[in-house]
Amino acid sequence: MPPGSVVVSGNLPAADGSYSLYCAVIVKKVDAKTRAKTSINDLLRGD
């Protein structure tokens, strides 16, 4: 994963739809708004 990526779990379906594989989906790069939302986690964890 590139540094600063926002990643969520997802799946990648086969072309014929017969199965899908779990994967990590890169949604976006971290920005100031994302940092503000996650800063409470840093406080709770003591980072």
VOGU-3710 file (C-alpha; in Angstrom, 3 decimals, decimal comma):
1> mppgsvvvsg> 0,000/0,000/0,000  1,286/3,475/-0,772  1,905/5,600/2,336  -1,023/7,834/3,264  -3,667/5,661/1,598  -7,181/5,267/2,990  -8,013/1,572/2,567  -11,260/-0,359/3,071  -12,097/-4,024/2,604  -13,882/-5,058/-0,556
11> nlpaadgsys> -14,118/-7,836/-3,108  -13,155/-8,330/-6,727  -15,680/-10,395/-8,703  -14,615/-12,829/-11,428  -15,466/-11,822/-14,997  -18,137/-14,543/-15,197  -19,516/-13,763/-11,723  -18,902/-17,277/-10,430  -16,779/-16,157/-7,465  -15,123/-13,136/-5,882
21> lycavivkkv> -11,914/-12,544/-3,964  -11,540/-10,365/-0,895  -9,206/-7,432/-1,496  -8,061/-4,094/-0,121  -9,552/-1,102/-1,953  -7,618/2,169/-1,919  -10,298/4,838/-1,599  -8,179/7,990/-1,521  -5,092/9,635/-0,058  -5,253/10,971/3,497
31> daktraktsi> -6,104/14,670/3,675  -6,651/17,155/6,509  -10,330/16,204/6,848  -9,459/12,514/7,220  -6,741/13,300/9,767  -9,224/15,333/11,831  -11,695/12,428/11,883  -9,076/9,893/12,944  -7,285/12,056/15,506  -9,617/10,827/18,276
41> ndllrgd> -8,208/7,315/17,710  -4,691/8,636/18,286  -5,797/10,235/21,557  -7,473/7,052/22,772  -4,500/4,881/21,838  -1,983/7,237/23,386  -0,018/7,724/20,150
//
